[in-house]
Amino acid sequence: MKKLYTFVCIYVYIHICMGKRRKKYLTEVVDEIKALFKNYEQKAFIRNEIRDIYYLSLKEFKIYKSEDYWTFEDLLKKEGVLVEIKLIHQDNSSERTIFTTNDGSNFDIGLRIKQRSYFSHHTALDLLNLTSQVPKVYYLSQDLHMVNSIRQSIKADLTQDKINKAFSKEQRQTSNIYRIQNRNIKFIILERKALNHEIGVVRDSSLTNWPCTDVERTLIDIAIRPQYSGGIFSVIEAYNRAYKKIDLEKLNSYLVDFNYKYPYHQLIGFYLNRTGYAKNQLGDFSSKISNYRFYMTYNMVSMQFDDYWKVFYPKGINF
């Protein structure tokens, strides 16, 4: 009996060891691979990231090396682990491939287009519940470094004639746009040149589930680029929705840090005042009213003028 027990123990040990060493085919570890993806917080991936997961799986699940990457990718799609999304560039028709899990969203897809990007403008309004519009366009920003001497030379070169000329035309818009193939969804990529990076950008989940500009930074962005924000009526709606939720000190500090060439302090002070804040609450903004007459938006035909904030705005507009 003792010999039989010893034999059984040896037999079990050998088979356990052989089982540990035995290589497997991908089809044998489908459940393990599915579990691996379920454990990822990330819901969308570029191909290089999927390739990294493939190499990890080879080692983790002891898969035959003859099972190549393309077999791995095909298995993920066949088993419904990932869905392949094709993005087409609007300007040059180049393609990008993004893979998303079944519970991945357009927000997840967008973040894989550009490294270290974050949601801004109208998309930030949606995430912060500052708009009633349902978006079909997603705005992503990326910060680029700007040399301080360049910023100062541009600012010193500002004149009223140059302001008038710039705002007499349509706002320039980027052509860096991707659309999802066979779907009416677009991603607009904006590059912002600045000395300080990611002012007012929240990357943890304390604000939204995705990296996004906070309320104060968003209010600055939409005032500067209303065409990326649903237009001036959308901007007005956002300021009204944010009323009494705005940290005025933080908003002012962001503007100081940005150090824009245009007098945006007076434009944003104008919005805040029209939204409901009293002038005596807006000292940080009124103290920076310049000698320049500024504009609420681009290419206005019929205008009124606010003498206090020195801002032109469309005639008949209702706040």
Disulfide bonds with the S-S distance in Angstrom:
none
